[in-house]
């Protein structure tokens, strides 16, 4: 940073030695390599894309419908006095 007043305002520093330390730390801060940054960018872009999985949604709907139909069938058989819950 070229202007120490920017650091003072941004970080709320008062003492000149604090400003000097902040400038040294900012100058010595390690930056990730280009390969890492490229992989990170591709990963973040892939995650931010909307996922369109209609086959999965259809399978979930079919599974829930089948489970509901089975429960209704068990309930109807039990109400008729037969089956696992009839008595």
Phi, psi and omega in degrees: 000134183273327184254113181295340179291330177297315180295318179299315181291317185289318184259353180071038182270145179247313186281143180297327179291330175293320178295317179297318178296317179298320178295318179297316180295320178294323180288327184268002183295126180286143177251142178295153180290163181298324180296316178297315181296323178294315178296318179298318180296315179297320179296314181293322178293322180294322180286335184275347178289142176292136182264122180249103181237071182295329180295320179293319179295318179297320179295320177296318179296315180296320178296317179294320179295319179294319179296318178296318178296320178297317178295320176297320179295315178297318178296319180293318179294320179292324178292333179280354177096008179239180175084188188291333182253357181286151181200000000 
